[in-house]
Amino acid sequence: MSDKKSFDTFIFDLDGTILDTLPDLVVVTNEALREQGFPERTHDEVLSFVGNGLVALMYQAVPENTPKDIADQAVACWKRFNLEYDNHLTAPYPHVPETLAELRRRGCKLGVLSNKFDGGVHKIIAQCLPGLFDVEHGECEEIPRKPNPAGLLRTIEELGSTPERTAYLGDSPNDILVAHRAGACGIGVSWGYHTAQEMRDAGSDIMLESFSDLLEYAPEV
């Protein structure tokens, strides 16, 4: 432990990092597309669209040259379906709940910062990982989409911490970029929606093969 970095603040991306939400993202995306009269997208297509927020996802999911106002209607449909949908296919990745509980036991500050829209973040955390985070943020007017560091810096401040004491975990290159822009440690995960090699190439300071490995970088008690 002595030769490893240690942090008392951990902030997490959501989709592809702590929760495997992709199966439900496919369902909700295709429901929104069907309502607009558009063809459905495959699992792999939706996978290629995630990571930059809901608007980016749906703008790619609708057919090419779709007028913006129609694409925006699809975004609104997605939000409505998501809030009504029970997300029964979403689940935490292995070792996530117990590792988060142990981090809390050790006195660590825990937060979530996602490019998912803010209402969706609060809903899915309340369903899948209730009571484990001190601060939760999704994209909204006050929280710009990553890799803008403003949202991460605000989350760190709300946790009463500093970038130097903070590690941000994610499964996309933008997650590592936002961590570095904020002055925090960027931890890449190998199980998410981007490959481990992509995460290494993005400059991850640390790579995790299992979520439970995160305990090696937390204070011992």
ZAKE-527358 format. One record per residue (C-alpha): residue number from 1; chain; x, y, z. Coordinates in pm, 1 decimal, padded with zeros to 6 digits. Each point is the difference from the previous one (the first is absolute). Example, Ala and Ser with C-alpha at 12.3 -4.5 7.8 and 13.67 -1.06 7.14 Angstrom:
BEGIN
seq: 1 | mol: A | px: 01230.0 | py: -00450.0 | pz: 00780.0
seq: 2 | mol: A | px: 00137.0 | py: 00344.0 | pz: -00066.0
This chain:
BEGIN
seq: 1 | mol: A | px: 00000.0 | py: 00000.0 | pz: 00000.0
seq: 2 | mol: A | px: 00283.3 | py: 00239.0 | pz: 00079.6
seq: 3 | mol: A | px: 00110.5 | py: 00026.9 | pz: -00361.2
seq: 4 | mol: A | px: -00352.7 | py: 00068.3 | pz: -00128.8
seq: 5 | mol: A | px: -00195.2 | py: 00320.6 | pz: -00020.8
seq: 6 | mol: A | px: -00277.3 | py: 00039.0 | pz: 00254.4
seq: 7 | mol: A | px: -00316.6 | py: 00208.6 | pz: -00029.7
seq: 8 | mol: A | px: -00281.1 | py: 00085.3 | pz: 00238.3
seq: 9 | mol: A | px: -00237.8 | py: 00123.6 | pz: -00270.1
seq: 10 | mol: A | px: -00134.0 | py: -00215.3 | pz: -00282.0
seq: 11 | mol: A | px: -00233.6 | py: 00124.9 | pz: -00271.2
seq: 12 | mol: A | px: -00147.1 | py: -00236.1 | pz: -00254.6
seq: 13 | mol: A | px: -00136.9 | py: 00006.0 | pz: -00349.3
seq: 14 | mol: A | px: -00325.8 | py: -00196.5 | pz: -00014.6
seq: 15 | mol: A | px: -00074.4 | py: -00190.3 | pz: -00322.2
seq: 16 | mol: A | px: 00268.5 | py: -00258.1 | pz: -00071.4
seq: 17 | mol: A | px: 00187.3 | py: 00073.4 | pz: 00322.5
seq: 18 | mol: A | px: -00214.3 | py: -00090.2 | pz: 00300.4
seq: 19 | mol: A | px: -00320.5 | py: -00107.3 | pz: -00177.8
seq: 20 | mol: A | px: -00048.5 | py: -00208.2 | pz: -00312.5
seq: 21 | mol: A | px: -00286.0 | py: 00203.1 | pz: -00144.7
seq: 22 | mol: A | px: 00046.8 | py: -00086.9 | pz: -00367.1
seq: 23 | mol: A | px: -00280.2 | py: -00259.5 | pz: -00030.7
seq: 24 | mol: A | px: -00251.6 | py: 00253.9 | pz: 00129.5
seq: 25 | mol: A | px: 00151.4 | py: 00280.1 | pz: -00209.3
seq: 26 | mol: A | px: -00069.4 | py: -00212.4 | pz: -00307.9
seq: 27 | mol: A | px: -00361.8 | py: -00058.2 | pz: 00105.6
seq: 28 | mol: A | px: -00073.4 | py: 00366.4 | pz: 00075.5
seq: 29 | mol: A | px: 00182.6 | py: 00128.5 | pz: -00308.8
seq: 30 | mol: A | px: -00194.8 | py: -00229.3 | pz: -00230.0
seq: 31 | mol: A | px: -00328.9 | py: 00087.4 | pz: 00170.7
seq: 32 | mol: A | px: 00067.7 | py: 00368.7 | pz: -00068.8
seq: 33 | mol: A | px: 00098.6 | py: -00073.8 | pz: -00359.7
seq: 34 | mol: A | px: -00314.4 | py: -00206.8 | pz: -00059.9
seq: 35 | mol: A | px: -00223.9 | py: 00278.1 | pz: 00128.4
seq: 36 | mol: A | px: 00157.1 | py: 00233.6 | pz: -00256.2
seq: 37 | mol: A | px: -00045.4 | py: -00257.6 | pz: -00276.3
seq: 38 | mol: A | px: 00373.1 | py: -00070.3 | pz: -00031.5
seq: 39 | mol: A | px: 00169.7 | py: -00340.0 | pz: -00034.3
seq: 40 | mol: A | px: 00147.6 | py: -00160.7 | pz: 00308.8
seq: 41 | mol: A | px: 00371.2 | py: -00014.9 | pz: 00074.9
seq: 42 | mol: A | px: 00202.3 | py: -00307.8 | pz: 00092.8
seq: 43 | mol: A | px: 00173.7 | py: -00059.3 | pz: 00332.1
seq: 44 | mol: A | px: 00339.5 | py: 00075.8 | pz: -00156.0
seq: 45 | mol: A | px: -00127.2 | py: 00317.4 | pz: -00165.0
seq: 46 | mol: A | px: -00135.8 | py: 00135.4 | pz: 00328.2
seq: 47 | mol: A | px: 00327.6 | py: -00095.0 | pz: 00168.7
seq: 48 | mol: A | px: 00186.7 | py: 00213.7 | pz: -00252.4
seq: 49 | mol: A | px: -00226.6 | py: 00297.3 | pz: 00079.4
seq: 50 | mol: A | px: 00034.7 | py: 00008.4 | pz: 00380.8
seq: 51 | mol: A | px: 00241.3 | py: 00208.6 | pz: 00203.2
seq: 52 | mol: A | px: -00071.3 | py: 00357.5 | pz: -00107.5
seq: 53 | mol: A | px: -00343.5 | py: 00054.3 | pz: 00146.9
seq: 54 | mol: A | px: -00358.4 | py: -00062.6 | pz: -00104.3
seq: 55 | mol: A | px: -00021.5 | py: 00263.4 | pz: -00272.8
seq: 56 | mol: A | px: 00309.7 | py: -00136.6 | pz: -00173.8
seq: 57 | mol: A | px: -00136.8 | py: -00353.7 | pz: 00030.9
seq: 58 | mol: A | px: -00334.1 | py: 00079.8 | pz: -00160.7
seq: 59 | mol: A | px: 00142.5 | py: 00230.0 | pz: -00266.6
seq: 60 | mol: A | px: 00206.5 | py: -00298.5 | pz: -00115.2
seq: 61 | mol: A | px: -00282.7 | py: -00250.0 | pz: 00042.3
seq: 62 | mol: A | px: -00249.1 | py: 00181.8 | pz: -00223.5
seq: 63 | mol: A | px: 00046.8 | py: -00038.9 | pz: -00376.0
seq: 64 | mol: A | px: 00257.5 | py: 00220.1 | pz: -00167.8
seq: 65 | mol: A | px: -00130.3 | py: 00343.4 | pz: -00106.8
seq: 66 | mol: A | px: -00287.0 | py: -00009.5 | pz: 00250.1
seq: 67 | mol: A | px: -00109.0 | py: 00361.8 | pz: 00068.2
seq: 68 | mol: A | px: 00114.6 | py: 00129.2 | pz: 00337.2
seq: 69 | mol: A | px: -00351.6 | py: 00061.4 | pz: 00128.1
seq: 70 | mol: A | px: -00093.2 | py: -00362.4 | pz: -00071.9
seq: 71 | mol: A | px: 00320.4 | py: -00125.3 | pz: 00163.4
seq: 72 | mol: A | px: -00083.1 | py: 00213.8 | pz: 00303.0
seq: 73 | mol: A | px: -00342.2 | py: -00164.3 | pz: 00015.5
seq: 74 | mol: A | px: 00177.2 | py: -00335.6 | pz: 00012.3
seq: 75 | mol: A | px: 00212.1 | py: 00127.7 | pz: 00289.6
seq: 76 | mol: A | px: -00315.3 | py: 00106.1 | pz: 00186.1
seq: 77 | mol: A | px: -00156.7 | py: -00341.3 | pz: -00066.5
seq: 78 | mol: A | px: 00312.6 | py: -00170.5 | pz: 00134.5
seq: 79 | mol: A | px: -00016.3 | py: 00200.4 | pz: 00323.8
seq: 80 | mol: A | px: -00367.9 | py: -00077.7 | pz: 00047.4
seq: 81 | mol: A | px: 00039.9 | py: -00371.0 | pz: -00067.3
seq: 82 | mol: A | px: 00305.4 | py: -00020.3 | pz: 00225.2
seq: 83 | mol: A | px: -00180.3 | py: 00155.1 | pz: 00296.0
seq: 84 | mol: A | px: -00296.6 | py: -00236.8 | pz: -00048.5
seq: 85 | mol: A | px: 00213.3 | py: -00308.3 | pz: -00067.1
seq: 86 | mol: A | px: 00100.9 | py: -00231.8 | pz: 00285.5
seq: 87 | mol: A | px: 00360.0 | py: -00059.3 | pz: -00121.5
seq: 88 | mol: A | px: -00031.6 | py: -00366.0 | pz: 00096.9
seq: 89 | mol: A | px: 00297.9 | py: -00099.1 | pz: -00216.2
seq: 90 | mol: A | px: 00243.9 | py: 00239.1 | pz: 00171.0
seq: 91 | mol: A | px: 00227.6 | py: -00136.0 | pz: 00273.1
seq: 92 | mol: A | px: 00319.6 | py: 00096.6 | pz: 00181.0
seq: 93 | mol: A | px: 00322.1 | py: -00150.7 | pz: -00127.0
seq: 94 | mol: A | px: 00155.3 | py: -00271.3 | pz: 00220.1
seq: 95 | mol: A | px: 00125.0 | py: 00115.0 | pz: 00342.6
seq: 96 | mol: A | px: -00138.4 | py: 00353.0 | pz: -00037.5
seq: 97 | mol: A | px: -00250.2 | py: 00015.0 | pz: 00291.2
seq: 98 | mol: A | px: 00226.7 | py: -00161.8 | pz: 00258.3
seq: 99 | mol: A | px: 00305.1 | py: 00199.8 | pz: -00108.8
seq: 100 | mol: A | px: -00190.0 | py: 00327.9 | pz: 00022.7
seq: 101 | mol: A | px: -00125.7 | py: -00099.3 | pz: 00345.6
seq: 102 | mol: A | px: 00356.2 | py: -00076.1 | pz: 00111.4
seq: 103 | mol: A | px: 00124.7 | py: 00332.8 | pz: -00134.9
seq: 104 | mol: A | px: -00268.4 | py: 00173.7 | pz: 00204.3
seq: 105 | mol: A | px: 00101.3 | py: -00201.7 | pz: 00305.8
seq: 106 | mol: A | px: 00354.7 | py: 00127.8 | pz: -00048.6
seq: 107 | mol: A | px: -00127.9 | py: 00356.5 | pz: 00003.0
seq: 108 | mol: A | px: 00037.5 | py: 00073.8 | pz: -00370.9
seq: 109 | mol: A | px: -00212.3 | py: 00262.6 | pz: -00172.5
seq: 110 | mol: A | px: -00192.2 | py: -00145.1 | pz: -00295.6
seq: 111 | mol: A | px: -00166.0 | py: 00172.8 | pz: -00293.9
seq: 112 | mol: A | px: -00138.9 | py: -00061.4 | pz: -00347.5
seq: 113 | mol: A | px: 00049.1 | py: 00220.1 | pz: -00305.3
seq: 114 | mol: A | px: -00160.3 | py: -00121.7 | pz: -00321.7
seq: 115 | mol: A | px: -00085.1 | py: 00132.7 | pz: -00343.9
seq: 116 | mol: A | px: -00341.3 | py: -00165.9 | pz: 00040.9
seq: 117 | mol: A | px: -00273.3 | py: 00258.7 | pz: 00055.9
seq: 118 | mol: A | px: -00031.6 | py: 00094.7 | pz: 00364.8
seq: 119 | mol: A | px: -00342.9 | py: -00148.9 | pz: 00067.4
seq: 120 | mol: A | px: 00107.3 | py: -00332.6 | pz: -00143.2
seq: 121 | mol: A | px: 00308.3 | py: -00007.7 | pz: 00223.2
seq: 122 | mol: A | px: -00198.9 | py: 00046.3 | pz: 00320.6
seq: 123 | mol: A | px: -00263.3 | py: -00252.9 | pz: -00105.4
seq: 124 | mol: A | px: 00237.1 | py: -00284.3 | pz: -00084.8
seq: 125 | mol: A | px: 00223.1 | py: 00052.0 | pz: 00304.2
seq: 126 | mol: A | px: -00303.1 | py: -00002.8 | pz: 00230.4
seq: 127 | mol: A | px: -00104.0 | py: -00326.9 | pz: -00162.6
seq: 128 | mol: A | px: 00333.8 | py: -00181.1 | pz: -00019.3
seq: 129 | mol: A | px: 00242.9 | py: 00156.0 | pz: 00250.7
seq: 130 | mol: A | px: -00203.3 | py: 00193.6 | pz: 00257.9
seq: 131 | mol: A | px: 00166.1 | py: 00179.1 | pz: 00287.7
seq: 132 | mol: A | px: 00357.6 | py: -00047.1 | pz: -00115.5
seq: 133 | mol: A | px: 00087.2 | py: 00342.9 | pz: -00143.3
seq: 134 | mol: A | px: 00034.6 | py: 00339.5 | pz: 00161.2
seq: 135 | mol: A | px: -00043.0 | py: 00198.6 | pz: -00323.5
seq: 136 | mol: A | px: -00158.9 | py: -00101.8 | pz: -00332.6
seq: 137 | mol: A | px: 00002.8 | py: 00208.1 | pz: -00316.6
seq: 138 | mol: A | px: -00107.9 | py: -00053.7 | pz: -00358.6
seq: 139 | mol: A | px: 00003.8 | py: 00241.2 | pz: -00289.9
seq: 140 | mol: A | px: -00222.0 | py: 00303.2 | pz: 00057.3
seq: 141 | mol: A | px: 00014.6 | py: 00376.2 | pz: -00038.9
seq: 142 | mol: A | px: 00237.8 | py: 00033.8 | pz: 00294.9
seq: 143 | mol: A | px: 00210.2 | py: -00308.6 | pz: -00080.4
seq: 144 | mol: A | px: 00153.7 | py: 00006.4 | pz: -00350.1
seq: 145 | mol: A | px: 00077.0 | py: -00319.7 | pz: -00181.6
seq: 146 | mol: A | px: 00341.4 | py: -00158.1 | pz: 00043.9
seq: 147 | mol: A | px: 00282.5 | py: 00057.3 | pz: -00089.9
seq: 148 | mol: A | px: -00077.4 | py: 00353.5 | pz: 00121.5
seq: 149 | mol: A | px: 00154.9 | py: -00016.7 | pz: 00349.5
seq: 150 | mol: A | px: -00247.8 | py: 00240.1 | pz: 00163.5
seq: 151 | mol: A | px: -00234.3 | py: -00278.9 | pz: 00110.0
seq: 152 | mol: A | px: 00279.9 | py: -00207.1 | pz: 00149.3
seq: 153 | mol: A | px: 00148.3 | py: 00298.8 | pz: 00180.0
seq: 154 | mol: A | px: -00342.5 | py: 00086.6 | pz: 00140.3
seq: 155 | mol: A | px: -00052.7 | py: -00358.0 | pz: 00117.1
seq: 156 | mol: A | px: 00340.5 | py: -00001.5 | pz: 00170.3
seq: 157 | mol: A | px: -00082.1 | py: 00327.3 | pz: 00173.1
seq: 158 | mol: A | px: -00340.7 | py: -00125.3 | pz: 00114.4
seq: 159 | mol: A | px: 00171.8 | py: -00304.9 | pz: 00148.9
seq: 160 | mol: A | px: 00228.5 | py: 00230.3 | pz: 00197.1
seq: 161 | mol: A | px: 00308.5 | py: -00133.7 | pz: -00172.0
seq: 162 | mol: A | px: 00273.4 | py: 00109.6 | pz: -00240.5
seq: 163 | mol: A | px: 00109.8 | py: -00130.6 | pz: -00341.6
seq: 164 | mol: A | px: 00325.4 | py: -00129.4 | pz: 00148.5
seq: 165 | mol: A | px: -00194.0 | py: -00228.3 | pz: 00235.8
seq: 166 | mol: A | px: -00242.7 | py: -00114.1 | pz: -00270.9
seq: 167 | mol: A | px: -00011.6 | py: -00289.1 | pz: -00244.3
seq: 168 | mol: A | px: -00255.9 | py: -00000.7 | pz: -00280.3
seq: 169 | mol: A | px: -00093.9 | py: -00340.0 | pz: -00144.6
seq: 170 | mol: A | px: -00137.3 | py: -00050.8 | pz: -00346.8
seq: 171 | mol: A | px: -00020.4 | py: -00224.2 | pz: -00303.1
seq: 172 | mol: A | px: 00053.6 | py: 00256.6 | pz: -00277.0
seq: 173 | mol: A | px: 00291.0 | py: 00216.8 | pz: -00116.1
seq: 174 | mol: A | px: -00204.5 | py: 00309.3 | pz: 00088.7
seq: 175 | mol: A | px: -00006.0 | py: -00116.4 | pz: 00361.1
seq: 176 | mol: A | px: 00377.8 | py: -00001.1 | pz: 00016.2
seq: 177 | mol: A | px: 00014.1 | py: 00334.4 | pz: -00178.4
seq: 178 | mol: A | px: -00240.8 | py: 00166.3 | pz: 00242.9
seq: 179 | mol: A | px: 00191.0 | py: -00139.9 | pz: 00297.6
seq: 180 | mol: A | px: 00326.0 | py: 00144.0 | pz: -00128.8
seq: 181 | mol: A | px: -00158.1 | py: 00334.7 | pz: -00087.6
seq: 182 | mol: A | px: -00127.6 | py: 00023.2 | pz: 00357.3
seq: 183 | mol: A | px: 00336.5 | py: -00096.9 | pz: 00146.5
seq: 184 | mol: A | px: -00123.8 | py: -00335.8 | pz: 00131.9
seq: 185 | mol: A | px: 00123.9 | py: -00355.5 | pz: -00052.2
seq: 186 | mol: A | px: -00165.6 | py: -00175.1 | pz: -00294.0
seq: 187 | mol: A | px: -00075.1 | py: -00368.1 | pz: 00060.3
seq: 188 | mol: A | px: -00106.5 | py: -00208.0 | pz: -00297.7
seq: 189 | mol: A | px: -00208.2 | py: -00316.4 | pz: 00024.1
seq: 190 | mol: A | px: 00041.0 | py: -00301.0 | pz: -00224.8
seq: 191 | mol: A | px: -00360.2 | py: -00126.8 | pz: 00003.9
seq: 192 | mol: A | px: -00189.9 | py: 00295.3 | pz: -00146.1
seq: 193 | mol: A | px: -00114.2 | py: 00119.0 | pz: -00341.3
seq: 194 | mol: A | px: 00352.5 | py: 00075.5 | pz: -00123.8
seq: 195 | mol: A | px: 00285.5 | py: -00248.4 | pz: -00014.3
seq: 196 | mol: A | px: 00278.1 | py: -00013.9 | pz: 00256.3
seq: 197 | mol: A | px: 00246.6 | py: 00096.2 | pz: -00272.1
seq: 198 | mol: A | px: -00203.4 | py: 00309.0 | pz: -00086.5
seq: 199 | mol: A | px: 00009.2 | py: 00096.7 | pz: 00365.8
seq: 200 | mol: A | px: 00375.2 | py: -00050.0 | pz: 00021.4
seq: 201 | mol: A | px: 00049.2 | py: 00201.6 | pz: -00316.9
seq: 202 | mol: A | px: -00212.7 | py: 00277.1 | pz: 00154.4
seq: 203 | mol: A | px: 00260.9 | py: 00039.0 | pz: 00273.3
seq: 204 | mol: A | px: -00162.4 | py: -00175.0 | pz: 00295.8
seq: 205 | mol: A | px: 00215.5 | py: 00050.6 | pz: 00308.2
seq: 206 | mol: A | px: -00126.9 | py: -00330.8 | pz: 00140.0
seq: 207 | mol: A | px: -00181.9 | py: -00289.2 | pz: -00167.5
seq: 208 | mol: A | px: -00237.9 | py: -00224.6 | pz: 00193.1
seq: 209 | mol: A | px: -00071.7 | py: -00358.6 | pz: -00099.5
seq: 210 | mol: A | px: -00253.3 | py: -00043.6 | pz: 00281.1
seq: 211 | mol: A | px: -00201.0 | py: 00260.6 | pz: 00186.7
seq: 212 | mol: A | px: 00115.0 | py: -00143.2 | pz: 00332.1
seq: 213 | mol: A | px: 00359.1 | py: 00092.2 | pz: -00092.3
seq: 214 | mol: A | px: -00099.1 | py: 00358.6 | pz: 00078.2
seq: 215 | mol: A | px: 00041.8 | py: -00074.9 | pz: 00370.5
seq: 216 | mol: A | px: 00376.2 | py: -00012.0 | pz: -00054.6
seq: 217 | mol: A | px: -00011.9 | py: 00376.3 | pz: -00061.9
seq: 218 | mol: A | px: -00212.6 | py: 00091.6 | pz: 00302.4
seq: 219 | mol: A | px: 00119.0 | py: 00067.7 | pz: 00355.3
seq: 220 | mol: A | px: 00027.0 | py: -00305.4 | pz: 00220.5
seq: 221 | mol: A | px: -00182.7 | py: 00003.0 | pz: 00331.5
